[in-house]
Each structure stands twice: as structure tokens, then as C-alpha cells.
């Protein structure tokens, strides 16, 4: 299994270099910036009740920003397997977006309605989730679940299955751990979406 995980997430350095070159070439005449990265991550959770579990997972990502004077475009792709990421497609998407922004002008400060791209919305939701459900938020009593333990936080019927399908459509892993302050972390749910307790992060 360890060898399989390494194969899934860590291609040879020569292949990674070719992937980066493909992304740059796909951006055409526009300067391209970004990265191609892959890794094996191990996530561990322990609780005060004696429960301790861990999981190893793979993660591969390509990110490209194509930009020059007066225009810029952003694109990324993430998958479980390094071979499932298409850096050339990412570079092409970033360049295409940059072309659409050519000739744009500044607007006056004010309140405007905005339509967010999926990338921007995903980042907002990710930061909101870490801030609302992370350990530090609970300690500082600004978490969504502060004072709500024992209450139903969400509908439990099939929610996890819907989450798996949604993440599969986005091409993103369900869990992308980031470090948080030590303390309780809202990781453990009871039945029907009710929060029964917390686990140590």
C-alpha cells in the first residue's frame, strides 16, 4: 500500500518537470507562473474517549497564473492521482481567461453585485469552514457550534454521500488538512447530524 500511494501521488521528478513545461507551453505567449505539486498526507484524529484513527491520502495539484500588462488569468486542477491532473489544460484555461480580461478598466469605489468564479467561491467557503469549525474558533467561542453541542447541526440523511459526489464533480479531495491551534476540533458527529462531542486536533 505505501508503494501504491507513492506511485499515485509522487511521479518522478522528470515527469513533474515535463508537466510544468506543458503548462507553460499551453499558456502561449503569455508569461506563466504557478506550480505542480503532489504528496502523500496522513491525517490523525484522537479523542478524550480513547478513540484514535488515522488515514493516508494522496493529493496532486497544478496551478497556473498567466499574466502580463493589463490582463491576467487563473486556473487550477486537483485530483487524487498525479496522472489525472492535466497541466496543459490548466495553462490553456489560465491563458484563455487572461485574454478575456484584456482591455478591462478600473471602476469607482462603491457597492456592486458580483458573480464569483467557482475558484473564488471555493476559497471563501474553505476559509469560512476553517474559521467556523476549527479548533481556535471553538476555543474563542466564535465557532458556529459554540453552545450548540447536542443540537442538530445539519440534516443527516445521505449528506456524506452527497458531499462525496459534489467533491468528485469538482475534482477536489474531500479533506485538505491545514494546521490549526491545538485544542478541540469539531470532527466527530453523532447520528442525524447532531454534534455529540469534540476531538483533539
C-alpha positions as CSV (number, residue, x, y, z in Angstrom):
1,X,0.0,0.0,0.0
2,X,2.7,2.6,0.8
3,X,4.3,1.9,-2.6
4,X,0.9,2.4,-4.3
5,X,0.3,5.7,-2.5
6,X,3.7,6.9,-3.6
7,X,3.0,5.9,-7.2
8,X,-0.4,7.7,-7.2
9,X,0.9,10.9,-5.8
10,X,4.6,11.3,-6.5
11,X,5.7,10.9,-10.1
12,X,9.4,11.0,-11.0
13,X,10.9,14.5,-11.0
14,X,11.4,14.3,-14.7
15,X,7.7,13.8,-15.2
16,X,6.9,16.7,-12.9
17,X,9.3,18.9,-14.9
18,X,7.5,17.9,-18.2
19,X,4.1,18.7,-16.6
20,X,5.3,22.1,-15.6
21,X,6.7,22.7,-19.1
22,X,3.4,21.6,-20.7
23,X,1.5,24.2,-18.6
24,X,3.9,26.9,-19.6
25,X,3.7,26.0,-23.3
26,X,-0.1,25.9,-23.2
27,X,-0.2,29.5,-21.9
28,X,1.2,30.6,-25.3
29,X,2.9,34.0,-25.5
30,X,1.7,35.0,-22.0
31,X,4.2,34.6,-19.2
32,X,3.0,31.8,-16.9
33,X,3.6,31.4,-13.2
34,X,2.5,28.6,-10.8
35,X,3.3,25.1,-9.7
36,X,2.7,21.4,-10.0
37,X,2.9,19.5,-6.7
38,X,1.9,16.2,-5.3
39,X,2.2,14.5,-1.9
40,X,1.0,11.8,0.5
41,X,-0.8,13.2,3.5
42,X,-1.5,11.4,6.8
43,X,-4.4,12.7,8.9
44,X,-4.8,11.6,12.6
45,X,-7.6,12.3,15.0
46,X,-7.7,11.4,18.7
47,X,-10.4,12.0,21.3
48,X,-10.6,12.1,25.0
49,X,-12.7,8.9,25.0
50,X,-9.7,6.9,23.8
51,X,-10.7,6.8,20.1
52,X,-7.7,7.2,17.8
53,X,-7.8,6.9,14.0
54,X,-5.6,7.8,11.0
55,X,-5.9,7.9,7.3
56,X,-3.3,8.3,4.5
57,X,-4.4,10.1,1.3
58,X,-2.9,11.4,-1.9
59,X,-3.2,14.9,-3.4
60,X,-1.9,16.3,-6.7
61,X,-2.4,19.9,-7.9
62,X,-1.5,22.1,-10.8
63,X,-2.0,25.9,-10.6
64,X,-1.2,28.5,-13.3
65,X,-1.4,32.3,-13.4
66,X,-1.0,33.6,-17.0
67,X,-0.5,37.4,-16.9
68,X,1.2,40.4,-18.5
69,X,0.4,44.1,-18.6
70,X,-3.3,44.7,-18.4
71,X,-4.5,41.1,-18.3
72,X,-4.4,38.0,-16.1
73,X,-6.0,34.6,-15.8
74,X,-6.0,31.9,-13.1
75,X,-6.7,28.2,-13.2
76,X,-6.1,25.1,-11.1
77,X,-6.8,21.4,-11.0
78,X,-6.6,18.9,-8.2
79,X,-7.0,15.2,-8.2
80,X,-6.2,12.1,-6.1
81,X,-3.7,10.8,-8.7
82,X,-0.9,12.8,-10.3
83,X,-1.7,11.2,-13.6
84,X,-5.2,12.6,-13.5
85,X,-4.0,16.2,-13.5
86,X,-3.7,17.8,-16.9
87,X,-1.2,20.8,-16.5
88,X,-1.6,21.7,-20.2
89,X,-5.4,22.1,-19.8
90,X,-4.7,24.3,-16.7
91,X,-2.3,26.5,-18.6
92,X,-4.7,26.8,-21.5
93,X,-7.6,27.8,-19.2
94,X,-5.5,30.4,-17.5
95,X,-4.4,31.9,-20.8
96,X,-8.0,32.0,-22.1
97,X,-9.1,33.8,-19.0
98,X,-6.3,36.3,-19.4
99,X,-7.5,37.1,-22.9
100,X,-11.0,37.8,-21.6
101,X,-9.6,40.4,-19.2
102,X,-7.7,42.4,-21.8
103,X,-8.8,46.0,-22.0
104,X,-10.6,46.0,-18.6
105,X,-10.8,49.3,-16.8
106,X,-10.9,50.3,-13.1
107,X,-14.3,51.2,-11.5
108,X,-15.1,53.7,-8.9
109,X,-15.2,52.6,-5.3
110,X,-18.8,51.6,-4.3
111,X,-21.2,48.7,-3.8
112,X,-21.6,46.3,-6.7
113,X,-23.2,43.0,-7.4
114,X,-20.5,40.4,-8.3
115,X,-20.7,36.9,-9.8
116,X,-17.9,34.9,-8.3
117,X,-16.0,32.2,-10.2
118,X,-16.0,28.7,-8.7
119,X,-12.4,29.2,-7.6
120,X,-13.2,32.3,-5.6
121,X,-16.3,30.8,-4.1
122,X,-14.5,27.6,-3.1
123,X,-11.8,29.7,-1.4
124,X,-14.4,31.7,0.6
125,X,-16.2,28.5,1.7
126,X,-12.9,26.9,2.7
127,X,-11.7,29.8,4.8
128,X,-15.2,30.1,6.3
129,X,-15.2,26.4,7.2
130,X,-11.8,26.5,8.9
131,X,-12.8,29.6,10.8
132,X,-16.2,28.4,11.8
133,X,-15.4,24.8,12.6
134,X,-11.8,24.9,13.5
135,X,-10.3,24.4,17.0
136,X,-9.4,28.1,17.5
137,X,-12.9,29.3,16.7
138,X,-14.3,26.9,19.3
139,X,-11.8,27.9,22.0
140,X,-12.5,31.6,21.3
141,X,-16.3,30.9,21.3
142,X,-16.9,32.3,17.8
143,X,-17.4,28.9,16.2
144,X,-20.7,28.1,14.5
145,X,-21.2,25.3,17.1
146,X,-20.3,27.3,20.2
147,X,-23.1,26.4,22.7
148,X,-24.7,24.1,20.2
149,X,-23.2,20.7,21.1
150,X,-26.0,18.2,21.5
151,X,-28.2,20.1,18.9
152,X,-28.8,19.0,15.4
153,X,-26.4,20.9,13.2
154,X,-27.5,19.5,9.8
155,X,-29.8,17.0,8.3
156,X,-28.2,13.6,8.4
157,X,-29.9,11.8,5.6
158,X,-27.4,11.0,2.9
159,X,-25.4,14.2,3.5
160,X,-22.0,12.5,3.4
161,X,-22.8,10.7,0.2
162,X,-23.9,14.0,-1.4
163,X,-20.6,15.6,-0.2
164,X,-18.6,12.8,-1.8
165,X,-20.4,13.2,-5.1
166,X,-20.0,17.0,-5.0
167,X,-16.3,16.8,-4.4
168,X,-15.9,14.2,-7.1
169,X,-17.5,16.6,-9.6
170,X,-15.2,19.4,-8.5
171,X,-12.2,17.1,-8.8
172,X,-11.1,18.0,-5.3
173,X,-10.3,15.7,-2.3
174,X,-12.8,16.0,0.5
175,X,-10.2,16.7,3.1
176,X,-7.3,19.1,2.6
177,X,-5.9,19.5,6.1
178,X,-4.3,22.7,7.2
179,X,-2.7,23.4,10.6
180,X,-4.8,24.8,13.4
181,X,-4.1,25.7,17.0
182,X,-4.1,22.7,19.4
183,X,-7.4,22.1,21.2
184,X,-10.8,20.7,20.4
185,X,-11.7,20.3,16.8
186,X,-15.2,19.7,15.5
187,X,-14.6,16.4,13.8
188,X,-17.0,14.0,15.4
189,X,-20.7,14.0,14.6
190,X,-23.4,11.9,16.1
191,X,-26.3,10.4,14.2
192,X,-28.7,12.6,12.2
193,X,-26.2,15.4,12.0
194,X,-26.1,16.1,15.8
195,X,-22.9,17.2,17.4
196,X,-22.2,14.8,20.3
197,X,-18.7,15.8,21.2
198,X,-15.3,17.1,20.1
199,X,-12.0,15.5,19.3
200,X,-8.5,16.8,20.0
201,X,-6.6,18.3,17.0
